[in-house]
Amino acid sequence: MTRRELKSKREAGRLGGLATLAKYGRGHFVELGAKGFASLVRNRFHGDKVAAIQELHDLADQRHLAAIAGSLSASELAGALTRTNDRVDDYIRKYRAQFPA
């Protein structure tokens, strides 16, 4: 496929990602993700992995809720927020139990 045949920057990025995957394998992306997370924890959360994970979950939940908020009533949205907070709290308790201070 030539450059002129590409439909968009998004398509070019997708094809580049697939080429990188074919060349280096899945492990390459796993290493990049681990390095990125370690950098995030070190630079933004002063080494607190639990706080970093909680923030990432909160951001994902906010994006998900924003996407569906228009289709929910106020009481349905309140219920979704309560379930989300309970899930995050459970995750943090399990994580802390695995790695006591």
C-alpha positions as a LaTeX table, in Angstrom:
\begin{tabular}{lrrr}
\hline
Residue & $x$ (\AA) & $y$ (\AA) & $z$ (\AA) \\
\hline
Met1 & 0.00 & 0.00 & 0.00 \\
Thr2 & 1.46 & 3.36 & $-0.98$ \\
Arg3 & 1.18 & 6.53 & 1.06 \\
Arg4 & $-1.39$ & 7.90 & $-1.34$ \\
Glu5 & $-3.65$ & 4.91 & $-0.79$ \\
Leu6 & $-3.92$ & 5.53 & 2.94 \\
Lys7 & $-7.29$ & 6.87 & 3.95 \\
Ser8 & $-6.34$ & 8.76 & 7.12 \\
Lys9 & $-3.72$ & 9.35 & 9.78 \\
Arg10 & $-5.64$ & 6.92 & 11.93 \\
Glu11 & $-5.28$ & 4.21 & 9.30 \\
Ala12 & $-1.57$ & 4.97 & 8.94 \\
Gly13 & $-1.14$ & 4.66 & 12.72 \\
Arg14 & $-3.02$ & 1.39 & 12.78 \\
Leu15 & $-0.89$ & $-0.07$ & 10.01 \\
Gly16 & 2.29 & 1.17 & 11.71 \\
Gly17 & 1.23 & $-0.47$ & 14.95 \\
Leu18 & 0.53 & $-3.75$ & 13.18 \\
Ala19 & 3.93 & $-3.60$ & 11.48 \\
Thr20 & 5.63 & $-2.99$ & 14.84 \\
Leu21 & 3.71 & $-5.90$ & 16.35 \\
Ala22 & 4.79 & $-8.17$ & 13.51 \\
Lys23 & 8.41 & $-7.08$ & 13.81 \\
Tyr24 & 8.88 & $-7.07$ & 17.62 \\
Gly25 & 6.01 & $-9.14$ & 19.02 \\
Arg26 & 3.57 & $-8.63$ & 21.88 \\
Gly27 & 6.34 & $-8.62$ & 24.50 \\
His28 & 7.61 & $-5.32$ & 23.09 \\
Phe29 & 4.28 & $-3.64$ & 23.89 \\
Val30 & 4.14 & $-5.29$ & 27.33 \\
Glu31 & 7.57 & $-3.83$ & 28.14 \\
Leu32 & 6.52 & $-0.39$ & 26.92 \\
Gly33 & 3.37 & $-0.50$ & 29.04 \\
Ala34 & 5.31 & $-1.58$ & 32.13 \\
Lys35 & 7.86 & 1.20 & 31.64 \\
Gly36 & 5.11 & 3.76 & 31.12 \\
Phe37 & 3.25 & 2.67 & 34.25 \\
Ala38 & 6.47 & 2.69 & 36.32 \\
Ser39 & 7.18 & 6.23 & 35.09 \\
Leu40 & 3.64 & 7.35 & 35.92 \\
Val41 & 3.90 & 5.92 & 39.45 \\
Arg42 & 7.33 & 7.46 & 40.01 \\
Asn43 & 6.64 & 10.91 & 38.55 \\
Arg44 & 3.00 & 11.60 & 39.42 \\
Phe45 & 2.29 & 9.42 & 42.45 \\
His46 & 5.64 & 9.38 & 44.30 \\
Gly47 & 5.84 & 5.59 & 44.16 \\
Asp48 & 2.27 & 4.91 & 45.33 \\
Lys49 & 1.04 & 2.19 & 42.94 \\
Val50 & $-2.35$ & 1.92 & 44.64 \\
Ala51 & $-3.06$ & 5.63 & 44.12 \\
Ala52 & $-1.98$ & 5.38 & 40.47 \\
Ile53 & $-4.22$ & 2.38 & 39.83 \\
Gln54 & $-7.14$ & 4.07 & 41.57 \\
Glu55 & $-6.66$ & 7.21 & 39.46 \\
Leu56 & $-6.55$ & 5.18 & 36.23 \\
His57 & $-9.72$ & 3.32 & 37.22 \\
Asp58 & $-11.42$ & 6.60 & 38.12 \\
Leu59 & $-10.52$ & 8.11 & 34.75 \\
Ala60 & $-11.79$ & 5.05 & 32.88 \\
Asp61 & $-15.01$ & 5.09 & 34.90 \\
Gln62 & $-15.50$ & 8.81 & 34.26 \\
Arg63 & $-15.09$ & 8.34 & 30.52 \\
His64 & $-17.45$ & 5.38 & 30.51 \\
Leu65 & $-20.07$ & 7.22 & 32.56 \\
Ala66 & $-19.77$ & 10.33 & 30.41 \\
Ala67 & $-20.41$ & 8.21 & 27.33 \\
Ile68 & $-23.58$ & 6.70 & 28.76 \\
Ala69 & $-24.78$ & 9.55 & 31.01 \\
Gly70 & $-27.13$ & 10.91 & 28.37 \\
Ser71 & $-29.10$ & 7.67 & 28.34 \\
Leu72 & $-29.43$ & 7.28 & 32.13 \\
Ser73 & $-31.85$ & 8.85 & 34.55 \\
Ala74 & $-30.43$ & 10.62 & 37.61 \\
Ser75 & $-31.17$ & 7.62 & 39.86 \\
Glu76 & $-29.59$ & 5.17 & 37.39 \\
Leu77 & $-26.48$ & 7.35 & 37.18 \\
Ala78 & $-26.26$ & 7.54 & 40.99 \\
Gly79 & $-26.49$ & 3.74 & 41.17 \\
Ala80 & $-23.74$ & 3.35 & 38.57 \\
Leu81 & $-21.47$ & 5.70 & 40.53 \\
Thr82 & $-22.07$ & 3.77 & 43.78 \\
Arg83 & $-21.26$ & 0.42 & 42.11 \\
Thr84 & $-18.10$ & 1.93 & 40.60 \\
Asn85 & $-16.86$ & 3.26 & 43.93 \\
Asp86 & $-17.56$ & $-0.08$ & 45.62 \\
Arg87 & $-15.60$ & $-1.90$ & 42.91 \\
Val88 & $-12.60$ & 0.43 & 43.24 \\
Asp89 & $-12.63$ & 0.11 & 47.04 \\
Asp90 & $-12.71$ & $-3.70$ & 46.77 \\
Tyr91 & $-9.82$ & $-3.67$ & 44.31 \\
Ile92 & $-7.69$ & $-1.48$ & 46.58 \\
Arg93 & $-8.40$ & $-3.70$ & 49.61 \\
Lys94 & $-7.37$ & $-6.82$ & 47.64 \\
Tyr95 & $-4.22$ & $-5.12$ & 46.32 \\
Arg96 & $-3.17$ & $-3.91$ & 49.76 \\
Ala97 & $-3.80$ & $-7.37$ & 51.22 \\
Gln98 & $-1.40$ & $-8.86$ & 48.65 \\
Phe99 & 1.33 & $-6.31$ & 49.43 \\
Pro100 & 1.15 & $-5.34$ & 53.10 \\
Ala101 & 3.18 & $-2.32$ & 54.13 \\
\hline
\end{tabular}
